[in-house]
Amino acid sequence: MGHHTFDSSRADKLEQADRRYRFLSAEELLWALEPAATDTVADLGSGTGFYTDVVAPHVGDVYAVDLQEEMHDYYRDKGTPENVDLVTTGVGDLPFDADSIDAAFSTMTYHEFASDDSLDEIRRVLTPGGRLVILDWAGTGSGEHGPPVDERYTADDAATALREHGFTIEHEAVRPETFLVVATLE
């Protein structure tokens, strides 16, 4: 289950605000993330930087983490904010010091990296009390959008995995096609 990676040749689709905001608005992401002006934040699976650009004006630094260099090339061509650093790696091998990230978020990419190794790595780099926001395609969804349903997780799957890795669930919401989980590191 899971580990479906978005085809970078379709990157233009990730810039369609009407489609993206249908599932997660800028306001909802900022509400869930609770950014502070001095925070260092990681966007896990940043793609073209669509949501990175939402968060960047509200924090000190953002690491746009993506496995595909082609996504970073797209983001560079689009224009990367000054406080954003592009990092090409998988979530299971983050090149950050322990306790160095105040918050992290994943928009529509949890199904690509969901594993014990990745959750251990997120736990390692987050500061105590650090916040993690996951918005992803729901395993209970119809499959009309996003990856095939059999490659998705449910909100309960994600929340259970996070609890097993030392997170407290602050908020959980299930929608027709997506789920949102907001967690803090114990």
C-alpha positions as YAML, in Angstrom:
chain: A
units: angstrom
residues:
- id: 1
  name: MET
  ca: [0.00, 0.00, 0.00]
- id: 2
  name: GLY
  ca: [1.14, 3.56, -0.64]
- id: 3
  name: HIS
  ca: [4.45, 4.80, -2.00]
- id: 4
  name: HIS
  ca: [2.93, 6.20, -5.20]
- id: 5
  name: THR
  ca: [5.11, 9.10, -6.43]
- id: 6
  name: PHE
  ca: [3.56, 11.90, -8.47]
- id: 7
  name: ASP
  ca: [4.73, 12.03, -12.09]
- id: 8
  name: SER
  ca: [6.90, 15.16, -12.38]
- id: 9
  name: SER
  ca: [5.98, 15.55, -16.06]
- id: 10
  name: ARG
  ca: [2.52, 16.58, -14.80]
- id: 11
  name: ALA
  ca: [3.88, 19.27, -12.44]
- id: 12
  name: ASP
  ca: [1.69, 21.99, -14.01]
- id: 13
  name: LYS
  ca: [-1.36, 20.30, -12.44]
- id: 14
  name: LEU
  ca: [0.12, 21.02, -8.99]
- id: 15
  name: GLU
  ca: [-0.09, 24.75, -9.67]
- id: 16
  name: GLN
  ca: [-3.85, 24.83, -10.32]
- id: 17
  name: ALA
  ca: [-5.07, 26.81, -7.30]
- id: 18
  name: ASP
  ca: [-8.74, 26.03, -7.90]
- id: 19
  name: ARG
  ca: [-7.98, 22.28, -7.70]
- id: 20
  name: ARG
  ca: [-5.50, 22.48, -4.83]
- id: 21
  name: TYR
  ca: [-7.55, 24.81, -2.61]
- id: 22
  name: ARG
  ca: [-10.59, 22.61, -3.12]
- id: 23
  name: PHE
  ca: [-8.92, 20.06, -0.85]
- id: 24
  name: LEU
  ca: [-6.82, 22.34, 1.41]
- id: 25
  name: SER
  ca: [-7.07, 26.12, 1.54]
- id: 26
  name: ALA
  ca: [-4.16, 28.35, 2.46]
- id: 27
  name: GLU
  ca: [-6.06, 29.46, 5.56]
- id: 28
  name: GLU
  ca: [-6.66, 25.90, 6.74]
- id: 29
  name: LEU
  ca: [-3.00, 24.97, 6.30]
- id: 30
  name: LEU
  ca: [-1.87, 28.02, 8.27]
- id: 31
  name: TRP
  ca: [-4.47, 27.31, 10.97]
- id: 32
  name: ALA
  ca: [-3.25, 23.72, 11.32]
- id: 33
  name: LEU
  ca: [0.44, 24.61, 11.21]
- id: 34
  name: GLU
  ca: [0.27, 27.60, 13.60]
- id: 35
  name: PRO
  ca: [3.46, 29.13, 12.17]
- id: 36
  name: ALA
  ca: [5.60, 31.61, 14.08]
- id: 37
  name: ALA
  ca: [7.85, 34.19, 12.41]
- id: 38
  name: THR
  ca: [11.01, 32.50, 13.72]
- id: 39
  name: ASP
  ca: [10.03, 28.89, 12.92]
- id: 40
  name: THR
  ca: [12.02, 26.55, 10.75]
- id: 41
  name: VAL
  ca: [9.54, 24.41, 8.81]
- id: 42
  name: ALA
  ca: [9.87, 21.46, 6.44]
- id: 43
  name: ASP
  ca: [7.45, 20.84, 3.58]
- id: 44
  name: LEU
  ca: [7.67, 17.08, 3.13]
- id: 45
  name: GLY
  ca: [6.96, 16.32, -0.51]
- id: 46
  name: SER
  ca: [7.01, 19.95, -1.62]
- id: 47
  name: GLY
  ca: [6.63, 19.30, -5.33]
- id: 48
  name: THR
  ca: [6.38, 22.61, -7.19]
- id: 49
  name: GLY
  ca: [6.29, 24.58, -3.95]
- id: 50
  name: PHE
  ca: [2.60, 25.45, -4.19]
- id: 51
  name: TYR
  ca: [2.01, 25.14, -0.43]
- id: 52
  name: THR
  ca: [5.60, 26.06, 0.45]
- id: 53
  name: ASP
  ca: [4.80, 29.48, -0.98]
- id: 54
  name: VAL
  ca: [1.78, 29.73, 1.35]
- id: 55
  name: VAL
  ca: [3.89, 29.05, 4.45]
- id: 56
  name: ALA
  ca: [7.12, 30.91, 3.56]
- id: 57
  name: PRO
  ca: [5.88, 34.47, 4.35]
- id: 58
  name: HIS
  ca: [4.89, 33.38, 7.86]
- id: 59
  name: VAL
  ca: [8.10, 31.66, 9.06]
- id: 60
  name: GLY
  ca: [11.84, 32.16, 9.29]
- id: 61
  name: ASP
  ca: [12.99, 29.34, 7.02]
- id: 62
  name: VAL
  ca: [11.39, 26.57, 4.98]
- id: 63
  name: TYR
  ca: [13.00, 23.42, 3.68]
- id: 64
  name: ALA
  ca: [11.20, 22.27, 0.54]
- id: 65
  name: VAL
  ca: [11.88, 18.52, 0.64]
- id: 66
  name: ASP
  ca: [11.20, 16.47, -2.45]
- id: 67
  name: LEU
  ca: [12.54, 13.22, -3.83]
- id: 68
  name: GLN
  ca: [12.44, 14.46, -7.43]
- id: 69
  name: GLU
  ca: [15.00, 17.01, -8.61]
- id: 70
  name: GLU
  ca: [12.62, 17.75, -11.52]
- id: 71
  name: MET
  ca: [10.13, 19.21, -9.03]
- id: 72
  name: HIS
  ca: [12.84, 21.49, -7.65]
- id: 73
  name: ASP
  ca: [13.76, 22.54, -11.20]
- id: 74
  name: TYR
  ca: [10.12, 23.51, -11.76]
- id: 75
  name: TYR
  ca: [10.09, 25.45, -8.47]
- id: 76
  name: ARG
  ca: [13.33, 27.27, -9.36]
- id: 77
  name: ASP
  ca: [11.87, 28.27, -12.73]
- id: 78
  name: LYS
  ca: [8.69, 29.48, -11.03]
- id: 79
  name: GLY
  ca: [10.69, 31.47, -8.48]
- id: 80
  name: THR
  ca: [11.71, 30.29, -5.04]
- id: 81
  name: PRO
  ca: [11.27, 32.67, -2.08]
- id: 82
  name: GLU
  ca: [14.48, 33.83, -0.42]
- id: 83
  name: ASN
  ca: [13.79, 31.92, 2.82]
- id: 84
  name: VAL
  ca: [13.20, 28.57, 1.06]
- id: 85
  name: ASP
  ca: [15.96, 25.97, 0.67]
- id: 86
  name: LEU
  ca: [15.39, 23.12, -1.77]
- id: 87
  name: VAL
  ca: [16.39, 19.71, -0.41]
- id: 88
  name: THR
  ca: [16.37, 16.65, -2.66]
- id: 89
  name: THR
  ca: [15.89, 13.56, -0.51]
- id: 90
  name: GLY
  ca: [13.32, 11.12, 0.72]
- id: 91
  name: VAL
  ca: [11.54, 11.68, 4.02]
- id: 92
  name: GLY
  ca: [13.24, 8.59, 5.47]
- id: 93
  name: ASP
  ca: [16.67, 10.23, 5.18]
- id: 94
  name: LEU
  ca: [16.39, 13.90, 6.15]
- id: 95
  name: PRO
  ca: [19.71, 15.80, 6.24]
- id: 96
  name: PHE
  ca: [18.76, 17.91, 9.26]
- id: 97
  name: ASP
  ca: [20.13, 17.92, 12.79]
- id: 98
  name: ALA
  ca: [18.08, 16.36, 15.56]
- id: 99
  name: ASP
  ca: [15.57, 18.75, 17.13]
- id: 100
  name: SER
  ca: [16.14, 21.38, 14.42]
- id: 101
  name: ILE
  ca: [12.69, 21.68, 12.78]
- id: 102
  name: ASP
  ca: [9.85, 23.47, 14.59]
- id: 103
  name: ALA
  ca: [7.09, 22.14, 12.34]
- id: 104
  name: ALA
  ca: [6.58, 19.99, 9.27]
- id: 105
  name: PHE
  ca: [3.73, 19.48, 6.87]
- id: 106
  name: SER
  ca: [2.80, 17.10, 4.11]
- id: 107
  name: THR
  ca: [0.13, 17.93, 1.57]
- id: 108
  name: MET
  ca: [-1.06, 14.99, -0.51]
- id: 109
  name: THR
  ca: [2.23, 13.08, -0.04]
- id: 110
  name: TYR
  ca: [1.88, 10.98, 3.13]
- id: 111
  name: HIS
  ca: [0.95, 7.95, 1.00]
- id: 112
  name: GLU
  ca: [4.33, 8.37, -0.78]
- id: 113
  name: PHE
  ca: [6.48, 8.07, 2.35]
- id: 114
  name: ALA
  ca: [4.37, 6.41, 5.05]
- id: 115
  name: SER
  ca: [6.75, 4.04, 6.85]
- id: 116
  name: ASP
  ca: [8.26, 3.50, 10.27]
- id: 117
  name: ASP
  ca: [11.62, 4.80, 8.99]
- id: 118
  name: SER
  ca: [10.09, 8.04, 7.73]
- id: 119
  name: LEU
  ca: [8.09, 8.66, 10.89]
- id: 120
  name: ASP
  ca: [11.19, 7.94, 13.00]
- id: 121
  name: GLU
  ca: [13.10, 10.45, 10.90]
- id: 122
  name: ILE
  ca: [10.41, 13.12, 11.27]
- id: 123
  name: ARG
  ca: [10.41, 12.51, 15.02]
- id: 124
  name: ARG
  ca: [14.22, 12.85, 15.10]
- id: 125
  name: VAL
  ca: [14.32, 16.23, 13.36]
- id: 126
  name: LEU
  ca: [11.30, 17.87, 15.05]
- id: 127
  name: THR
  ca: [11.87, 19.88, 18.20]
- id: 128
  name: PRO
  ca: [10.10, 18.74, 21.39]
- id: 129
  name: GLY
  ca: [6.51, 19.91, 21.02]
- id: 130
  name: GLY
  ca: [7.05, 20.23, 17.25]
- id: 131
  name: ARG
  ca: [3.97, 20.19, 15.06]
- id: 132
  name: LEU
  ca: [3.23, 17.86, 12.15]
- id: 133
  name: VAL
  ca: [0.36, 18.48, 9.73]
- id: 134
  name: ILE
  ca: [-0.69, 15.79, 7.28]
- id: 135
  name: LEU
  ca: [-3.33, 16.32, 4.61]
- id: 136
  name: ASP
  ca: [-3.61, 13.37, 2.27]
- id: 137
  name: TRP
  ca: [-5.91, 11.43, 0.02]
- id: 138
  name: ALA
  ca: [-8.19, 9.27, 2.16]
- id: 139
  name: GLY
  ca: [-8.34, 5.52, 1.84]
- id: 140
  name: THR
  ca: [-12.08, 5.97, 2.33]
- id: 141
  name: GLY
  ca: [-12.35, 8.32, -0.66]
- id: 142
  name: SER
  ca: [-13.91, 7.62, -4.02]
- id: 143
  name: GLY
  ca: [-10.68, 7.70, -5.99]
- id: 144
  name: GLU
  ca: [-11.98, 10.33, -8.43]
- id: 145
  name: HIS
  ca: [-8.92, 12.46, -7.62]
- id: 146
  name: GLY
  ca: [-5.43, 11.55, -6.47]
- id: 147
  name: PRO
  ca: [-3.79, 8.13, -6.43]
- id: 148
  name: PRO
  ca: [-5.71, 4.85, -6.56]
- id: 149
  name: VAL
  ca: [-7.62, 4.10, -3.37]
- id: 150
  name: ASP
  ca: [-5.52, 1.00, -2.68]
- id: 151
  name: GLU
  ca: [-2.42, 3.23, -2.41]
- id: 152
  name: ARG
  ca: [-3.96, 5.46, 0.26]
- id: 153
  name: TYR
  ca: [-4.26, 5.41, 4.04]
- id: 154
  name: THR
  ca: [-7.16, 6.29, 6.29]
- id: 155
  name: ALA
  ca: [-7.02, 9.04, 8.89]
- id: 156
  name: ASP
  ca: [-7.12, 6.32, 11.56]
- id: 157
  name: ASP
  ca: [-4.13, 4.55, 9.94]
- id: 158
  name: ALA
  ca: [-2.12, 7.78, 9.96]
- id: 159
  name: ALA
  ca: [-3.15, 8.77, 13.49]
- id: 160
  name: THR
  ca: [-2.32, 5.30, 14.85]
- id: 161
  name: ALA
  ca: [1.09, 5.33, 13.16]
- id: 162
  name: LEU
  ca: [1.82, 8.80, 14.55]
- id: 163
  name: ARG
  ca: [0.83, 7.77, 18.08]
- id: 164
  name: GLU
  ca: [3.12, 4.75, 17.81]
- id: 165
  name: HIS
  ca: [5.97, 7.16, 17.00]
- id: 166
  name: GLY
  ca: [5.42, 9.47, 19.94]
- id: 167
  name: PHE
  ca: [2.96, 12.01, 18.60]
- id: 168
  name: THR
  ca: [-0.20, 13.32, 20.24]
- id: 169
  name: ILE
  ca: [-3.12, 13.84, 17.86]
- id: 170
  name: GLU
  ca: [-4.49, 17.36, 18.25]
- id: 171
  name: HIS
  ca: [-7.02, 17.28, 15.41]
- id: 172
  name: GLU
  ca: [-8.36, 14.71, 12.97]
- id: 173
  name: ALA
  ca: [-10.86, 15.34, 10.19]
- id: 174
  name: VAL
  ca: [-12.14, 13.08, 7.43]
- id: 175
  name: ARG
  ca: [-13.61, 14.57, 4.30]
- id: 176
  name: PRO
  ca: [-15.14, 12.94, 1.22]
- id: 177
  name: GLU
  ca: [-11.76, 12.57, -0.55]
- id: 178
  name: THR
  ca: [-9.09, 13.59, 1.98]
- id: 179
  name: PHE
  ca: [-8.13, 13.55, 5.65]
- id: 180
  name: LEU
  ca: [-6.33, 16.03, 7.87]
- id: 181
  name: VAL
  ca: [-4.30, 15.08, 10.93]
- id: 182
  name: VAL
  ca: [-2.58, 17.62, 13.16]
- id: 183
  name: ALA
  ca: [-0.12, 16.15, 15.66]
- id: 184
  name: THR
  ca: [2.48, 17.37, 18.11]
- id: 185
  name: LEU
  ca: [5.59, 15.58, 19.24]
- id: 186
  name: GLU
  ca: [5.33, 14.46, 22.88]
...
